[in-house]
C-alpha cells in the first residue's frame, strides 16, 4: 500500500507542476528529456514506443510498470522543477 500512496503522490505533484509550467518551461523540459532519451537509446538500444504508449491508457499496472512510472515521474518532477527555477538562465535554444 505504501508504494500506491507514493505512486499517487508523484502523479499529483507532476500534475500540479505541469499546470504551473509555462509553454517555455515545458519546451525546455522536453528538450532535456529528449537528450536523456537519446543518451539511453545510444547506450541500451531503442525503446519500445508502442509498448510505452499502451501504458498511457492502461487501467492497472503491474509492480514493474508502477516502478517504471514512479521512476519516470520522479525524473519529470525534478527536471521540471529545475527548469522552472532556472527561468531566465541560459537554456538549450
N, C-alpha and C positions, 0 to 999 in steps of 0.2 A: 504493500500500500504506500510505503514511503516514496518509491520511485514514481508512482502515479501522481502523488502530490507535487513532486519535483517536476514531472512532465507538464502538469497543468500550469505550474508557476512559470516555467520557461515560455510556454505559449502566451500567457498573459503579459509577461514582460516584453516579449518580442512584438506582440500586437500593439502594446502601448507605445513602444519606440517607433514602430512603423507609422503609427498615426501622427506622431510628433515630427517625424523626419520630413524635411523639405525635399523637393524634387532633386536638388543638387546633392543633398546628403545621400539619397537613395542611389543616384547615379555614381557617386564616388564609391559607395559601399559595393555596388555591383562590379565596378572595375576591379576593386581589390579582391572580391570573391572570384572573379574570372582569373586573376593571377594565381590565386590559391588552387583553383581547379586545374589550370594549366600545369602548375607545379606537380600536382598529384598524378595527372594523366601522363606526363613525361616520365615519371618515376615508377608508376604502377600500372599503366595501361588505361585504356578507355573505360569510362564509367557507363554502366548500362542505363542510359537515359530513359528508355521505355519502362524499365522496372521502377526507377525512381519516380517517374511521372505517375505511375499507377499508385504509388504510396500517397500521393496528394489527395486521392479520393477514397482511400481505404477507410472502412468503418471501424476497424480494430487493428491493433499492431501486435506482433509477436514481441517477446522480450528483446530480441536482437534489433528489430526495427525501432522499438521505443528508444533503445540506446543510440541508434543512428540519429534519430530525430533530436534527442536531447543534445548530443554532441554538435549537431548542425546548428541548433538554436543557440547553444552556448557561444559558438563562434559568431553567429549573426549578431547577437546581443552585444558582445564585446566589440566587434568591429563597428557596428552602427553607433554605439555609444562613443567610441573613439572618434569616428568621423564627425559626429555632431559636436563634440568638444573642440575639435580642431578647426572649426569654422573660421575661414579667413586665412588659414595656413596654406602653404604650398601643397598642391594636390597633383593627381595624375593627368592633368589636362593635356 
